[in-house]
Amino acid sequence: SAGAGGNNSQLSIKNASKNHFWDTLVKNITDILNETDKEIVVGRRASTATVQTSDEKNENAAGAKSKGESEGSKSAVVEQQRSSEQDFKDYRTLQAASVISNPEAGIITVRATGKQHAKIQEFIVQVMRSARRQVLIEATIAEVRLNSNYQQGIDWSRLRLAGAKGFSITQAGSAGLPASSTGSMLILDYLNPTSKLGDLSASLSLLDSFGDVKVLSSPKLSVMNNQTAMLRVVDNLVYFTIKADTVSNQTTTTTTFTTTAVTVPTGFTMSVTPQIDDSDTVLLNLRPSITRLLGYVNDPNPSLATAGVTSRIPQLQTREMESVLKIGNNQIAVMGGLMQDEINNLTDGIPLLDRIPVAGAAFRNRNDTKTKTELVIFLRPVVIKDASLDGDFAAFRSSLPTADFLQPESGKESP
C-alpha cells in the first residue's frame, strides 16, 4: 500500500508466509479418505440397487398373482427406503476411518481400507520427496566504488570476454535485448554451469575494472524446501532517548529526566525462502538489507536544550531489496543498481593563521571529494542431493576442525 500527504510519502509492504506441515498433512489425508469413502458408498449403492430391482420384479410377479400390483409397488417403496438407510449407515461406518498424528514424535497412523492405504502411501511419498529437498545458497554482497569512467553504474555487458568464464548479462534497452522484453531489466546467463562450487571470486575480480571492490559479506546458508532462513551479521548500536518533565510551583522548578535505551542493528541481514521443483529449479523469495551508521544528530527537543542536556540520535542508512527470483541449479543471479553518492568536504590548516581574512587561504588546505558506490548482490543456489561430507558437502571437509582440535597446545593448560 502507498500513500502521500503534503510533501511526505509513505510506502508499506507486507509479506507473510505460514507453514503448518502437520496440520496440512492431516487435512490432506482426511480429504483423500473422504473421497475414497464416496467411491465405496457409490459402489455399494449400485450393488444394492441391482438386488433391489430383481427383488422388485419377483415381488411384483407374486403380487400380480395373489394380491395385485398395488401391494407389490408399496413393498418396493419400503425396500428402497431401507436401502437408503443402509447406505447412510455404511457411509457413517466408513467415516470412522480416522487419522491419528503425533507431530512431536513424527508418527502418523491411518485406519482405513487396503485401497485407501495404497493411495495415502503414494501421497505421503510425494510429500516427503518434496519436503526433504534442500538447497545451499551462496551469497556475496559487494560494494563497488565506481571510478570516473563508470559514473552511471556498472556496465554488465563487459563482465564476460569471448570464451571466458563469467556472466552474460544484457541490460534493458541495449542492442542485444529484444524490444519485446524491455520489461525485464537484466537477462542472466552463466557460462560454467557444470562447476560444483562455481567461480564467484573470479566474477568479483572482474568488477575491479569498474572501481574498488569491497566485499561486505559472503554468507552460505543451507535451507530446507519451503522453509524460511534468517541470517544476521550485525552490531547492536545502543542510544538513549531522554524525556524531560518539568514541574513548576510558586517557589521552585523541578525537572525530571527519564532515559530509555533503544537498540538498533547495523550490519547485514537477509531472509530467504526457497521453493525447489522437480527439475531442480529454485524459486527464491529473499530480502537482503544492509544498514550502516552515518553519524549522529542532536535531539532538538526544546526542554532538553533549556536544561543543557544533549541527546545524540544515530543517523542510519539502509539499503535493501525484496524480490522473487527463479534460478536454475548452480546458476548465478545478480541484483544490482543501488547507487549512492557521497560527498566529503575536508578542510585542514594552521590554527589561527587559517582564519585570517583573505590571507588565511594560504595557510588552509581544502579537499573536496565526491564518490559514487553501487551495491551488488550475487546469489547462487545449489540443490543438495546428499547432505553429507561424502556427498555434496565434500568440498567443505577441509574447513572442518581436525581430530586434535580440542587437544591443548604444548605449554598450555587444557581448559
C-alpha positions as CSV (number, residue, x, y, z in Angstrom):
1,S,0.0,0.0,0.0
2,A,1.2,3.6,-0.7
3,G,0.0,7.0,0.3
4,A,1.0,10.6,0.1
5,G,0.1,13.7,2.0
6,G,1.7,17.2,1.5
7,N,5.4,16.7,1.0
8,N,5.5,13.3,2.7
9,S,5.3,9.9,1.0
10,Q,4.9,6.5,2.6
11,L,5.3,3.0,1.3
12,S,4.4,-0.1,3.2
13,I,4.9,-3.7,2.0
14,K,3.7,-6.7,4.0
15,N,4.7,-10.3,3.1
16,A,3.6,-13.1,5.3
17,S,4.3,-16.8,5.0
18,K,2.7,-19.5,7.2
19,N,3.8,-23.2,7.1
20,H,1.9,-25.7,9.2
21,F,3.2,-29.0,7.9
22,W,1.4,-31.4,10.1
23,D,-2.0,-29.6,10.0
24,T,-1.9,-29.6,6.2
25,L,-0.8,-33.2,6.0
26,V,-3.6,-34.5,8.3
27,K,-6.2,-32.4,6.4
28,N,-5.0,-33.7,3.0
29,I,-5.1,-37.4,4.2
30,T,-8.6,-36.8,5.7
31,D,-9.7,-35.4,2.3
32,I,-8.3,-38.4,0.5
33,L,-10.3,-40.7,2.9
34,N,-13.5,-38.8,2.3
35,E,-13.1,-39.0,-1.5
36,T,-12.5,-42.8,-1.4
37,D,-15.4,-43.2,1.0
38,K,-17.7,-41.7,-1.5
39,E,-16.4,-44.1,-4.2
40,I,-17.1,-47.1,-1.9
41,V,-20.6,-45.9,-0.9
42,V,-21.5,-45.4,-4.6
43,G,-20.3,-48.9,-5.4
44,R,-22.4,-50.4,-2.6
45,R,-25.5,-48.3,-3.6
46,A,-25.2,-49.6,-7.2
47,S,-25.0,-53.2,-5.9
48,T,-28.0,-52.7,-3.6
49,A,-30.0,-51.2,-6.4
50,T,-29.3,-54.3,-8.6
51,V,-30.5,-56.7,-5.9
52,Q,-33.5,-54.4,-5.2
53,T,-34.5,-54.5,-8.9
54,S,-34.5,-58.2,-9.0
55,D,-36.4,-58.5,-5.8
56,E,-38.9,-55.9,-7.0
57,K,-39.6,-58.0,-10.2
58,N,-40.2,-61.1,-8.1
59,E,-42.4,-59.4,-5.7
60,N,-44.4,-57.7,-8.5
61,A,-44.8,-61.0,-10.2
62,A,-46.0,-62.6,-7.0
63,G,-48.3,-59.7,-6.1
64,A,-49.9,-59.8,-9.5
65,K,-50.9,-63.4,-9.0
66,S,-52.1,-63.1,-5.4
67,K,-52.7,-59.6,-4.1
68,G,-52.3,-57.4,-7.1
69,E,-49.8,-54.8,-8.4
70,S,-50.6,-52.1,-5.8
71,E,-49.3,-54.2,-2.9
72,G,-46.1,-55.0,-4.9
73,S,-45.4,-51.3,-5.5
74,K,-45.8,-50.5,-1.8
75,S,-43.3,-53.2,-0.9
76,A,-40.8,-51.8,-3.4
77,V,-41.0,-48.3,-1.8
78,V,-40.4,-49.8,1.6
79,E,-37.4,-51.7,0.3
80,Q,-36.0,-48.6,-1.3
81,Q,-36.2,-46.7,2.0
82,R,-34.4,-49.5,3.8
83,S,-31.7,-49.4,1.1
84,S,-31.1,-45.7,1.6
85,E,-31.0,-46.0,5.4
86,Q,-28.4,-48.9,5.0
87,D,-26.3,-46.7,2.6
88,F,-26.2,-43.9,5.2
89,K,-25.1,-46.4,7.9
90,D,-22.4,-47.8,5.6
91,Y,-21.1,-44.2,4.9
92,R,-21.0,-43.5,8.7
93,T,-19.1,-46.7,9.2
94,L,-16.6,-45.8,6.6
95,Q,-16.3,-42.3,8.1
96,A,-14.9,-44.0,11.2
97,A,-11.6,-44.4,9.4
98,S,-9.5,-41.7,11.1
99,V,-6.1,-40.1,11.1
100,I,-4.1,-40.1,14.3
101,S,-0.9,-37.9,14.3
102,N,1.8,-37.1,16.8
103,P,3.8,-34.2,15.4
104,E,6.3,-34.3,18.3
105,A,7.3,-37.9,17.6
106,G,6.8,-37.6,13.8
107,I,4.3,-40.5,13.7
108,I,1.0,-40.7,11.8
109,T,-1.5,-43.6,11.9
110,V,-4.3,-44.1,9.4
111,R,-7.2,-46.5,10.0
112,A,-8.6,-47.3,6.5
113,T,-9.1,-50.0,3.9
114,G,-6.3,-51.5,1.9
115,K,-7.2,-49.4,-1.2
116,Q,-7.2,-46.3,0.9
117,H,-3.8,-47.1,2.4
118,A,-2.3,-47.5,-1.1
119,K,-3.5,-44.0,-2.1
120,I,-2.3,-42.5,1.1
121,Q,1.1,-44.1,0.9
122,E,1.5,-42.8,-2.7
123,F,0.6,-39.3,-1.4
124,I,3.0,-39.4,1.5
125,V,5.9,-40.5,-0.7
126,Q,5.3,-37.5,-2.9
127,V,5.1,-35.1,0.1
128,M,8.3,-36.5,1.7
129,R,10.2,-36.3,-1.6
130,S,9.4,-32.6,-1.8
131,A,9.8,-31.8,1.9
132,R,13.3,-33.4,2.0
133,R,14.7,-31.2,-0.7
134,Q,17.5,-28.9,0.4
135,V,19.4,-26.1,-1.2
136,L,22.7,-24.4,-0.4
137,I,22.5,-20.7,-1.1
138,E,25.8,-18.9,-1.6
139,A,25.5,-15.1,-1.5
140,T,28.2,-12.4,-1.9
141,I,27.4,-8.8,-1.2
142,A,29.9,-6.4,-2.7
143,E,30.2,-2.6,-2.8
144,V,31.9,-1.1,-5.9
145,R,33.4,2.3,-5.6
146,L,33.0,3.4,-9.2
147,N,35.8,5.3,-11.0
148,S,35.3,8.3,-13.2
149,N,34.7,6.2,-16.3
150,Y,31.6,4.4,-15.0
151,Q,29.7,7.0,-13.0
152,Q,26.4,5.8,-14.5
153,G,26.9,2.4,-13.0
154,I,28.5,-1.0,-13.8
155,D,28.5,-1.9,-17.5
156,W,27.3,-5.6,-17.1
157,S,27.9,-6.4,-20.7
158,R,31.7,-6.1,-20.1
159,L,31.8,-8.8,-17.4
160,R,32.3,-11.6,-19.9
161,L,35.0,-11.9,-22.5
162,A,34.9,-14.2,-25.5
163,G,35.5,-17.8,-24.4
164,A,36.0,-16.8,-20.7
165,K,34.0,-18.0,-17.7
166,G,31.7,-15.5,-16.2
167,F,28.3,-13.8,-16.8
168,S,26.5,-13.0,-19.9
169,I,24.2,-10.1,-18.9
170,T,22.2,-7.8,-21.2
171,Q,20.7,-4.6,-19.9
172,A,17.3,-3.3,-20.9
173,G,17.3,-1.0,-23.9
174,S,20.6,-2.4,-25.2
175,A,21.2,-3.7,-28.7
176,G,21.2,-7.3,-27.6
177,L,17.9,-7.2,-25.9
178,P,14.7,-7.6,-28.0
179,A,12.2,-4.8,-27.8
180,S,9.5,-7.1,-26.6
181,S,11.4,-7.8,-23.4
182,T,12.1,-4.3,-22.2
183,G,10.1,-5.0,-19.1
184,S,12.9,-7.2,-17.8
185,M,15.9,-5.2,-16.5
186,L,18.5,-8.0,-17.0
187,I,18.9,-11.3,-18.8
188,L,21.4,-13.5,-16.9
189,D,23.5,-16.5,-18.1
190,Y,26.4,-18.2,-16.5
191,L,29.0,-19.9,-18.8
192,N,30.2,-22.6,-16.4
193,P,27.1,-24.4,-15.1
194,T,28.9,-27.7,-14.6
195,S,31.1,-26.3,-11.8
196,K,30.1,-27.7,-8.4
197,L,31.1,-24.7,-6.4
198,G,31.1,-22.1,-9.2
199,D,33.6,-19.2,-9.6
200,L,32.2,-16.3,-7.6
201,S,35.7,-15.0,-6.7
202,A,36.7,-14.8,-10.4
203,S,33.5,-12.9,-11.2
204,L,34.2,-10.5,-8.4
205,S,37.7,-9.8,-9.6
206,L,36.2,-8.7,-13.0
207,L,34.4,-5.9,-11.1
208,D,37.8,-4.3,-10.3
209,S,37.8,-2.8,-13.8
210,F,34.9,-0.6,-12.7
211,G,36.4,0.6,-9.4
212,D,37.5,-0.5,-6.0
213,V,35.5,-3.6,-4.8
214,K,34.8,-4.2,-1.1
215,V,33.1,-7.5,-0.1
216,L,30.7,-6.7,2.7
217,S,29.6,-10.2,3.5
218,S,29.8,-13.7,1.9
219,P,27.4,-16.0,3.7
220,K,26.4,-19.6,2.9
221,L,23.0,-20.9,4.0
222,S,21.6,-24.4,3.8
223,V,17.8,-24.2,3.7
224,M,15.1,-26.9,3.5
225,N,12.4,-26.6,0.9
226,N,9.7,-24.0,1.7
227,Q,11.3,-23.0,4.9
228,T,12.5,-19.5,5.8
229,A,16.1,-18.9,6.9
230,M,17.4,-15.8,8.5
231,L,21.0,-14.5,8.5
232,R,22.1,-11.6,10.7
233,V,25.6,-10.3,10.9
234,V,25.0,-7.1,12.9
235,D,26.3,-4.9,15.7
236,N,23.7,-3.7,18.1
237,L,24.0,0.1,18.4
238,V,22.6,1.4,21.7
239,Y,21.5,5.0,22.2
240,F,19.3,6.7,24.8
241,T,16.2,8.8,24.3
242,I,15.7,11.4,27.0
243,K,12.3,12.8,28.2
244,A,12.2,15.9,30.3
245,D,9.3,16.6,32.6
246,T,9.2,20.0,34.3
247,V,7.0,20.8,37.3
248,S,6.9,24.4,38.5
249,N,5.3,25.9,41.5
250,Q,5.5,29.4,43.2
251,T,9.0,28.9,44.6
252,T,10.8,26.2,42.7
253,T,11.0,24.5,39.3
254,T,11.8,20.8,39.2
255,T,12.9,18.9,36.0
256,T,12.8,15.1,35.9
257,F,14.7,13.3,33.2
258,T,13.7,9.8,32.0
259,T,16.0,7.8,29.8
260,T,15.1,4.9,27.6
261,A,17.6,2.6,26.0
262,V,16.9,1.9,22.3
263,T,18.8,-0.7,20.3
264,V,19.2,-0.7,16.5
265,P,21.1,-3.3,14.5
266,T,23.7,-2.1,12.0
267,G,25.1,-4.6,9.5
268,F,23.8,-7.2,7.1
269,T,20.6,-9.2,7.4
270,M,18.9,-11.5,4.8
271,S,15.8,-13.6,4.9
272,V,15.3,-16.2,2.2
273,T,12.6,-18.8,1.4
274,P,13.4,-21.3,-1.3
275,Q,11.0,-23.5,-3.3
276,I,12.5,-26.4,-5.3
277,D,10.6,-28.1,-8.1
278,D,11.2,-31.5,-9.7
279,S,13.5,-30.1,-12.3
280,D,15.8,-28.5,-9.6
281,T,14.8,-25.0,-10.5
282,V,14.8,-22.8,-7.4
283,L,12.3,-20.1,-6.7
284,L,13.8,-17.7,-4.1
285,N,11.8,-15.2,-2.1
286,L,14.6,-13.1,-0.5
287,R,15.1,-9.8,1.2
288,P,18.7,-8.6,1.8
289,S,19.3,-5.5,3.9
290,I,22.4,-3.5,4.8
291,T,22.4,-0.8,7.5
292,R,25.3,1.4,8.4
293,L,25.9,4.3,10.7
294,L,26.4,7.7,9.0
295,G,26.7,9.9,12.1
296,Y,24.8,11.5,14.9
297,V,22.3,14.3,15.2
298,N,21.2,16.1,18.3
299,D,17.7,15.8,19.6
300,P,16.1,19.3,19.0
301,N,13.7,18.9,22.0
302,P,13.4,22.5,23.5
303,S,13.1,21.2,27.0
304,L,16.5,19.4,26.7
305,A,18.2,22.5,25.3
306,T,16.8,24.6,28.2
307,A,18.2,22.1,30.7
308,G,21.6,22.0,28.9
309,V,21.2,18.3,28.0
310,T,22.4,16.9,24.7
311,S,20.8,13.7,23.3
312,R,22.6,12.3,20.3
313,I,20.5,10.2,17.9
314,P,22.3,7.9,15.4
315,Q,21.7,8.6,11.7
316,L,21.4,5.3,9.8
317,Q,21.5,4.4,6.2
318,T,19.6,1.3,5.0
319,R,19.8,-0.3,1.5
320,E,17.6,-3.3,0.9
321,M,15.9,-5.2,-1.8
322,E,13.0,-7.6,-1.8
323,S,12.3,-9.8,-4.8
324,V,11.2,-13.2,-6.1
325,L,13.8,-14.9,-8.4
326,K,13.6,-18.1,-10.4
327,I,17.1,-19.6,-10.8
328,G,18.3,-22.9,-12.2
329,N,20.5,-25.2,-10.2
330,N,24.2,-23.9,-10.0
331,Q,23.3,-20.7,-11.9
332,I,24.1,-17.2,-10.6
333,A,21.7,-14.3,-10.3
334,V,22.8,-10.7,-9.8
335,M,20.9,-7.9,-8.0
336,G,22.4,-4.5,-8.5
337,G,21.7,-0.9,-9.3
338,L,21.6,0.6,-5.8
339,M,23.9,3.5,-6.2
340,Q,24.9,6.1,-3.7
341,D,26.6,9.5,-3.9
342,E,29.0,10.5,-1.1
343,I,30.5,14.0,-0.8
344,N,33.3,14.7,1.7
345,N,34.5,18.3,2.3
346,L,37.7,18.2,4.3
347,T,39.5,21.3,5.4
348,D,42.9,21.4,7.1
349,G,45.0,24.4,8.1
350,I,47.3,26.0,10.6
351,P,45.4,27.1,13.7
352,L,44.7,30.8,14.0
353,L,46.5,31.6,10.8
354,D,43.9,29.9,8.6
355,R,41.3,32.3,10.0
356,I,42.9,35.5,8.8
357,P,40.7,37.2,6.2
358,V,41.9,36.8,2.6
359,A,45.5,35.8,3.6
360,G,44.2,32.8,5.6
361,A,43.6,30.8,2.4
362,A,47.4,30.5,2.0
363,F,47.5,28.6,5.4
364,R,44.5,26.4,4.6
365,N,44.1,23.2,2.6
366,R,40.7,22.1,1.3
367,N,40.0,18.7,-0.2
368,D,36.5,18.1,-1.6
369,T,35.9,14.5,-2.8
370,K,32.8,13.0,-4.4
371,T,32.4,9.3,-4.8
372,K,29.7,7.0,-6.1
373,T,29.2,3.4,-5.0
374,E,27.0,0.7,-6.2
375,L,25.8,-2.3,-4.2
376,V,25.8,-5.6,-6.0
377,I,24.5,-8.9,-4.6
378,F,25.4,-12.3,-6.2
379,L,23.3,-15.4,-5.5
380,R,23.9,-19.0,-6.4
381,P,21.6,-21.8,-5.3
382,V,23.0,-25.4,-5.3
383,V,20.4,-28.2,-4.9
384,I,21.7,-30.7,-2.3
385,K,21.0,-34.4,-3.1
386,D,23.2,-35.9,-0.5
387,A,23.7,-33.7,2.6
388,S,26.8,-35.4,3.9
389,L,30.6,-34.9,3.9
390,D,30.8,-37.8,1.5
391,G,28.2,-36.3,-0.8
392,D,27.5,-32.7,-1.8
393,F,29.3,-31.2,1.2
394,A,32.6,-32.9,0.4
395,A,34.2,-29.6,-0.6
396,F,33.8,-28.3,2.9
397,R,35.7,-31.2,4.6
398,S,38.9,-29.2,4.6
399,S,37.3,-26.4,6.6
400,L,36.3,-28.7,9.5
401,P,38.5,-29.0,12.6
402,T,40.8,-32.0,12.8
403,A,40.8,-34.7,15.5
404,D,43.3,-32.7,17.6
405,F,41.3,-29.5,17.5
406,L,40.3,-29.8,21.2
407,Q,43.7,-31.0,22.3
408,P,45.7,-28.4,24.3
409,E,48.7,-27.0,22.7
410,S,52.2,-27.7,24.0
411,G,53.0,-25.5,27.0
412,K,49.3,-24.6,27.6
413,E,47.0,-26.0,30.2
414,S,43.8,-27.8,29.0
415,P,40.6,-25.8,29.6
